[in-house]
Amino acid sequence: MATHEFEARRHDEALTGDHEVPASTRVGVLVVAYNAAGTLVQTLARMPARFAAVVDHVLVCDDASDDETYEVGLRFKSGSTLPMTIVRHEQNLGYGGNQKSGYEWAINHGLDVVVLLHGDGQYAPEHIEELVAPLAAGDADAVFGSRMMEPGNARAGGMPLYKYVGNKILTTMQNKLVGLDLTEWHSGYRAYRVDALADLDLASYSNGFDFDTEIILGLHDQGKRIIEVPIPTYYGDEICYVNGMKYAKDVTVDVLQYRLRRLGFGTPTVGGPDEQAYDLKPSEHSSHGVMLDWIGQVPPSRVLDVGCSDGNFAALVGGLGHQVTGIDLVKHEGVSERMENFIEVDLNQGLPDDVGRDYRVVVAGDVLEHVIDPQSLLTDLGSRLAPDGEVVVSVPNFSHWYPRTRVAIGRFDYDQRGPLDNGHVRFFTRASFERLVRRSGMTIVERRTVGSPLDVLDRAGERGLLVRVVRKVAVLDRLATRLWPTMFGYQFLYRLERA
């Protein structure tokens, strides 16, 4: 029910002290190069001697350059003590594609850390140890060099005014949409733990310059730790191959699509719904808000939370004075501490005897659509009730305008969340679910319909215009839901008792 916590912070302790990389840490450097014949040698030669002595390997990837980048790399290798491999792609893979090939190399070679370094010398190799040190110490999964952390440095280093302003505008927008607090999204000087990269679906990411934005979103989605360290800014006479307007459009689309996926629209990310915890939606207008209101009307008693996910909803129920037992297919980290008792159960196999009986409330929030035989499960849940007990249920509305439209235009497919969640094996309209209730030997005590959970878009505190727009859209959505619940209702909620 809750998202992974994500940490984006400044690594102030990395700014002082010794940055020596432990010899036990296998560090690789990926040098992405395109038409860098005039800068590659100087970039490689500027690596600190102490770092060069312990680096495991340096891979220079020439992305089908038109100049002699590859030959220059080979000549440097022949006279260097650096452990190096020089490769030349026969076809240009793009900025993102070049990185993908390098990260695949890092994963396959069992490296612990990989540093992204640009062959044009725009990012200072002299600071490479400052990026690696937090990763080697286990303090982060990714470290970004930021040119914007220290006020005035970017402009003093020669960053053109239009790029500086664009960087600030895009970074602010991306932070607000995603809920982060990075000082810069657009630095290409980065270091990653290789096991963190292995958890990402890199093959699905862009081959273009917005790859760097997509990798931030992937790290965020996986709950990885990002920190930043300040780096100097250098703008020489290197050629910029980035189309600024296209880049701005691409990264904006990336973060908007990310927010829509968080809302439930869009293709699934790595890890299915059985692996990822569900977002807690505490708004009074959301399904969780309505269920908490219903449960709060019941005197403190025993509650069974079926499909409890990470237990954050159960913790709120426990805060109302109830003793909560949670069951789910996956035991998420910390779930046992958020409730009285947790039992790991595959609901398709039915409820085991140790779940017990005589519960005053059984909660089945967005559960029945995930099981093969929802009627059997609902009947079983009813049998676990105390004589005055009730089952509190929420199910997604398949007749909501969004799945209706997808079906009507022939674009039916599964999403990350919502009515078309990729873990759903059954779909319900209001009429079909109420037939299921009757067949399960239950009767309806109360029924509510809630609109789209737009509060999922508002997770990082006040964000100005975005917050105001989302709140106005939410008001309109709730009005439409009241007027036409089967078309605009996102979820149906029920209080049920045994017939």
C-alpha positions in Angstrom: 0.0 0.0 0.0 2.9 2.4 0.4 5.6 3.3 -2.0 9.3 2.6 -1.5 11.0 5.4 0.5 13.5 7.2 -1.6 16.4 9.2 -0.3 17.9 12.0 -2.4 20.4 14.0 -0.2 23.6 15.8 -0.4 26.6 13.8 0.8 28.3 16.5 2.8 30.6 14.0 4.5 32.1 13.1 1.1 33.4 16.7 0.8 36.0 16.2 3.5 38.5 13.6 4.4 40.1 10.7 2.5 38.4 9.6 -0.7 40.7 6.6 -1.3 38.8 3.7 -2.9 39.3 0.4 -1.1 41.2 -2.1 -3.1 38.5 -4.7 -2.4 35.9 -2.7 -4.4 36.0 -3.5 -8.1 35.5 -0.2 -9.8 35.0 0.2 -13.5 34.9 3.4 -15.6 32.7 3.6 -18.6 33.9 6.4 -21.0 31.2 7.3 -23.5 32.8 8.9 -26.5 31.5 10.4 -29.8 33.8 12.4 -32.0 36.1 12.9 -29.0 39.5 12.4 -30.8 40.7 15.9 -29.6 39.7 15.4 -25.9 39.9 11.7 -25.1 43.6 11.5 -24.3 43.5 14.5 -22.0 40.4 13.2 -20.2 41.9 9.8 -19.5 45.2 11.3 -18.5 43.5 13.5 -15.9 42.4 10.5 -13.7 44.1 10.7 -10.3 47.1 8.4 -10.1 45.9 6.9 -6.8 42.6 6.0 -8.5 44.3 4.7 -11.6 46.3 2.4 -9.5 43.2 0.6 -8.1 40.7 0.9 -10.9 39.6 -2.6 -12.1 39.0 -1.6 -15.7 38.3 1.3 -18.1 36.0 0.7 -21.0 36.0 3.3 -23.8 32.9 3.0 -26.0 33.3 4.9 -29.3 29.8 5.3 -30.6 30.5 5.1 -34.3 32.4 8.4 -34.4 33.2 10.2 -37.6 36.7 11.0 -36.5 39.6 9.0 -35.1 38.3 8.5 -31.5 38.8 4.8 -31.7 42.3 5.0 -33.0 43.3 7.7 -30.5 42.0 5.4 -27.7 44.0 2.5 -29.0 47.2 4.6 -29.1 46.6 5.8 -25.6 46.1 2.2 -24.3 49.4 1.1 -25.9 51.4 3.5 -23.8 49.3 3.4 -20.6 49.3 1.2 -17.5 45.5 1.6 -17.1 43.7 -1.7 -17.6 41.7 -0.7 -20.7 39.4 -2.0 -23.4 38.6 0.2 -26.4 35.5 -0.7 -28.5 33.9 0.9 -31.5 30.2 0.4 -32.2 29.6 -0.2 -35.9 26.3 1.7 -35.7 25.6 4.7 -33.5 23.6 3.5 -30.5 22.8 6.9 -29.2 23.8 8.4 -25.8 21.5 6.1 -23.9 22.3 3.0 -26.0 26.0 3.6 -25.5 25.5 3.6 -21.7 23.3 0.4 -21.9 26.1 -1.5 -23.6 28.6 -0.3 -21.0 26.4 -1.2 -18.0 25.8 -4.6 -19.5 29.6 -5.0 -19.6 29.8 -3.9 -16.0 27.2 -6.4 -14.9 28.6 -9.3 -16.8 32.1 -8.6 -15.5 31.0 -8.7 -11.8 32.1 -5.1 -11.0 30.9 -3.5 -7.8 30.8 0.1 -9.0 30.8 1.8 -12.4 31.5 5.4 -13.1 30.1 7.2 -16.2 32.7 9.6 -17.6 32.3 11.6 -20.8 35.1 11.5 -23.3 34.8 15.2 -24.1 36.3 16.3 -20.8 33.3 18.3 -19.7 33.3 16.5 -16.3 36.4 16.6 -14.2 38.1 13.2 -13.8 40.0 14.7 -10.9 36.9 14.3 -8.8 36.1 10.7 -9.6 37.0 9.4 -6.2 34.5 11.7 -4.6 31.7 9.9 -6.6 33.0 6.4 -5.8 33.7 6.8 -2.1 30.0 6.8 -0.9 29.3 3.8 -3.0 32.3 1.8 -1.7 31.2 2.7 1.8 27.7 1.4 1.2 26.1 4.8 1.8 24.3 5.0 -1.6 23.3 3.2 -4.7 24.0 6.1 -7.0 26.1 9.3 -6.7 25.5 12.2 -9.0 28.0 15.0 -9.5 26.1 18.3 -9.4 27.2 21.5 -11.0 24.3 23.4 -9.3 25.0 22.6 -5.6 27.3 25.5 -4.9 25.6 28.8 -6.0 27.4 30.6 -8.7 29.8 27.8 -9.7 27.9 26.8 -12.9 27.9 30.2 -14.4 31.5 30.9 -13.2 32.5 27.7 -15.0 31.2 28.9 -18.3 27.7 27.3 -18.4 25.8 29.5 -20.9 22.9 31.5 -19.4 20.3 29.7 -21.5 21.5 26.3 -20.4 21.6 27.4 -16.8 18.1 28.7 -16.8 16.8 25.7 -18.7 18.6 23.4 -16.3 17.0 25.1 -13.3 13.5 25.1 -14.8 13.6 21.5 -15.8 15.1 20.4 -12.5 12.4 22.2 -10.6 9.7 20.8 -12.7 11.1 17.2 -12.4 11.5 17.5 -8.7 8.0 18.6 -8.2 6.4 16.0 -10.4 8.4 13.1 -9.0 8.8 14.3 -5.4 12.6 14.6 -5.2 14.9 17.3 -4.1 17.9 17.0 -6.4 19.9 20.1 -7.2 20.4 18.9 -10.8 18.8 16.2 -13.0 21.0 16.9 -16.0 24.5 16.1 -15.0 26.2 13.3 -16.9 28.8 12.7 -14.2 27.5 9.7 -12.3 28.5 6.6 -10.4 26.3 3.6 -9.7 26.4 0.4 -7.7 26.3 -2.3 -10.4 23.8 -4.4 -8.4 21.4 -1.4 -8.4 21.7 -1.1 -12.2 21.0 -4.9 -12.5 17.6 -4.3 -10.8 16.5 -1.9 -13.5 15.0 -2.7 -16.8 17.6 -0.8 -18.7 16.7 -2.4 -22.1 13.3 -0.6 -22.0 14.9 2.8 -21.4 15.5 5.4 -24.1 18.5 5.4 -26.4 18.5 9.1 -26.4 19.7 11.8 -24.1 16.7 11.4 -21.8 18.2 8.1 -20.7 19.7 9.9 -17.7 16.3 11.1 -16.6 14.8 7.6 -17.0 17.5 6.0 -14.9 16.7 8.5 -12.1 13.0 7.5 -12.3 14.0 3.8 -12.3 16.2 4.2 -9.2 13.4 6.1 -7.5 10.8 3.4 -8.4 13.1 0.7 -6.9 13.7 2.7 -3.7 17.4 3.2 -4.3 19.5 5.8 -2.5 20.8 8.7 -4.5 23.1 11.3 -3.1 24.9 14.3 -4.8 28.3 15.7 -4.5 29.4 19.1 -5.9 31.6 19.1 -9.0 33.2 22.0 -11.0 31.6 23.2 -14.2 33.7 23.3 -17.4 32.6 24.4 -20.8 35.2 24.3 -23.5 35.0 24.2 -27.3 33.5 20.7 -27.3 30.6 20.2 -29.7 27.2 19.8 -28.1 25.0 17.2 -29.9 21.9 17.7 -27.7 18.9 19.2 -29.3 17.7 21.4 -26.4 14.0 21.6 -27.3 13.7 17.9 -28.1 15.6 17.1 -24.9 13.3 19.3 -22.8 10.2 17.7 -24.4 11.5 14.1 -23.9 12.4 14.5 -20.2 9.1 16.3 -19.5 7.2 13.4 -21.1 9.3 10.9 -19.1 8.3 12.4 -15.7 4.7 12.9 -16.7 4.4 9.3 -17.8 6.1 8.3 -14.5 3.4 10.2 -12.5 0.6 8.6 -14.6 2.1 5.1 -13.9 2.1 6.0 -10.2 -1.6 6.8 -10.6 -2.1 3.4 -12.3 -2.0 4.3 -16.0 0.7 2.9 -18.2 2.8 -0.1 -18.7 4.2 -2.0 -15.6 7.7 -1.4 -14.3 10.1 -4.0 -13.1 8.5 -6.1 -10.4 4.9 -7.2 -10.5 2.1 -6.3 -8.0 2.9 -9.4 -6.0 6.3 -8.0 -5.3 5.7 -4.2 -4.9 3.9 -2.7 -2.0 0.7 -0.8 -2.8 0.4 2.9 -2.3 -1.4 4.0 0.8 -4.1 6.5 -0.2 -5.0 8.3 3.1 -7.3 10.9 1.6 -10.8 10.9 3.0 -12.1 10.6 -0.6 -10.0 7.5 -1.4 -10.8 3.8 -0.9 -8.5 3.6 2.1 -10.0 6.8 3.6 -13.6 5.4 3.3 -12.6 2.0 4.8 -10.8 3.6 7.7 -13.9 5.7 8.4 -16.1 2.5 8.4 -13.7 0.6 10.6 -13.4 3.6 13.0 -17.1 3.2 13.7 -16.5 -0.3 15.2 -15.5 -0.6 18.8 -11.9 -1.9 19.3 -11.9 -5.6 18.3 -10.2 -8.2 16.1 -9.6 -7.3 12.5 -8.3 -9.5 9.6 -6.6 -7.5 6.8 -6.5 -9.8 3.8 -3.9 -8.7 1.3 -2.3 -6.4 3.8 0.7 -5.6 1.6 3.4 -3.7 3.6 1.1 -3.2 6.6 0.8 0.6 6.5 -3.0 0.4 6.2 -3.1 -2.1 9.0 -1.0 0.2 11.2 -3.6 2.9 10.8 -6.3 0.4 11.7 -4.3 -0.6 14.8 -4.1 3.1 15.7 -7.9 3.0 16.0 -7.5 0.5 18.8 -8.0 -2.7 16.9 -5.9 -5.9 17.0 -4.9 -6.6 13.4 -3.9 -9.9 11.8 -2.6 -9.4 8.3 -2.2 -12.0 5.5 -0.5 -11.7 2.1 1.5 -13.6 -0.5 4.7 -11.6 0.2 6.2 -10.6 3.5 7.3 -7.1 3.0 10.1 -5.6 5.1 8.8 -4.3 8.5 5.3 -5.7 8.0 5.3 -7.7 11.2 6.1 -4.6 13.3 3.0 -2.9 11.9 0.4 -5.4 13.2 -0.3 -8.0 15.9 0.2 -11.0 13.7 1.3 -11.6 10.1 0.7 -14.9 8.1 2.2 -15.6 4.7 -0.6 -17.0 2.6 -1.4 -17.7 -1.1 -5.0 -16.7 -1.3 -5.6 -18.9 -4.3 -5.0 -21.9 -2.0 -7.7 -20.7 0.5 -7.2 -19.5 4.1 -5.4 -21.9 6.5 -6.9 -22.7 9.8 -4.3 -20.7 11.8 -5.9 -17.5 10.4 -8.6 -18.1 12.9 -12.3 -17.0 13.2 -14.6 -14.6 15.0 -13.3 -11.4 13.5 -15.4 -8.3 13.9 -14.1 -6.9 10.6 -12.5 -8.6 7.7 -10.9 -6.2 5.2 -10.4 -7.2 1.6 -9.1 -4.1 -0.1 -8.4 -4.6 -3.8 -7.9 -8.4 -3.3 -10.7 -10.3 -5.0 -9.7 -9.3 -8.5 -6.3 -11.0 -7.9 -7.6 -14.5 -7.1 -8.8 -17.1 -9.5 -12.0 -18.0 -7.6 -13.2 -14.8 -5.8 -16.5 -16.4 -4.9 -14.8 -19.1 -2.8 -12.6 -16.6 -1.1 -15.4 -14.2 -0.3 -17.5 -17.1 1.1 -14.5 -18.2 3.2 -14.0 -14.6 4.5 -17.6 -14.5 5.5 -17.2 -17.7 7.5 -14.4 -16.1 9.5 -16.7 -13.4 10.9 -18.0 -13.0 14.4 -21.9 -13.1 14.6 -22.0 -9.3 14.3 -19.1 -9.0 12.0 -18.8 -7.5 8.5 -16.5 -7.7 5.5 -15.2 -4.4 4.1 -14.4 -4.8 0.4 -13.1 -2.6 -2.4 -12.9 -3.7 -6.0 -11.8 -1.7 -9.1 -14.5 -0.7 -11.6 -13.8 -2.2 -15.0 -16.6 -0.1 -16.5 -14.6 3.1 -15.6 -14.1 5.4 -18.6 -10.5 4.5 -18.9 -10.7 0.7 -19.4 -13.9 1.2 -21.5 -11.9 3.5 -23.8 -9.0 1.2 -24.0 -11.2 -1.7 -25.0 -13.3 0.4 -27.5 -10.2 1.6 -29.4 -8.7 -1.9 -29.4 -5.8 -0.9 -27.1 -6.6 -3.2 -24.2 -3.5 -4.1 -22.1 -2.4 -4.2 -18.5 -1.1 -1.3 -16.5 1.1 -0.9 -13.4 -1.9 -0.1 -11.2 -5.6 0.7 -11.3 -8.5 -1.2 -13.0 -6.1 -2.8 -15.5 -3.5 -3.8 -12.9 -1.2 -6.4 -14.4 -1.9 -8.7 -11.5 -5.7 -8.8 -12.0 -7.2 -12.1 -13.1 -10.8 -11.1 -12.7 -12.7 -8.0 -13.7 -15.8 -6.6 -12.1 -18.5 -4.1 -13.0 -20.9 -3.0 -10.2 -23.6 -5.4 -11.4 -21.3 -8.4 -11.7 -19.7 -7.9 -8.3 -23.1 -7.6 -6.6 -24.1 -10.9 -8.2 -20.9 -12.4 -6.7 -21.8 -11.0 -3.3 -25.2 -12.7 -3.4 -23.8 -16.0 -4.6 -21.3 -15.9 -1.7 -24.0 -15.8 0.9 -23.5 -12.1 1.8 -25.8 -9.1 1.8 -24.9 -5.4 1.2 -25.1 -3.1 4.2 -23.6 -0.1 2.6 -22.1 0.8 -0.8 -19.8 3.7 -1.8 -18.1 4.7 -5.0 -14.9 6.7 -5.1 -13.2 8.5 -8.0 -9.7 8.3 -9.3 -7.0 8.5 -6.5 -5.5 11.7 -7.7 -3.9 12.2 -4.3 -1.2 9.8 -5.5 0.0 12.6 -7.7 0.5 14.9 -4.6 3.1 13.1 -2.5 5.9 15.6 -1.9 4.1 18.4 -0.1 3.1 21.7 -1.5 4.1 22.1 -5.1 2.3 25.3 -6.2 0.5 25.1 -9.5 0.6 21.3 -9.8 -1.1 20.9 -6.5 -3.8 23.5 -7.3 -4.5 21.8 -10.7 -4.7 18.3 -9.2 -7.1 19.4 -6.5 -9.4 21.1 -9.0 -9.4 18.1 -11.2 -10.1 15.9 -8.2 -13.2 18.0 -7.3 -14.5 17.6 -10.9 -13.8 13.9 -10.8 -15.7 13.4 -7.5 -18.6 15.4 -8.9 -18.7 13.2 -12.1 -18.4 10.1 -9.9 -21.5 11.1 -8.0 -23.5 11.8 -11.2 -22.5 8.7 -13.1 -20.8 6.2 -10.7 -20.5 3.3 -13.2 -18.7 5.5 -15.7 -16.5 7.7 -13.5 -16.2 5.6 -10.4 -12.7 4.2 -9.9 -13.5 1.7 -7.1 -16.6 0.3 -5.5 -16.6 -0.2 -1.8 -19.0 -2.3 0.3 -19.8 -3.3 3.8 -21.1 -6.8 3.7 -22.6 -9.2 6.3 -23.6 -12.8 6.1 -27.1 -13.3 4.8 
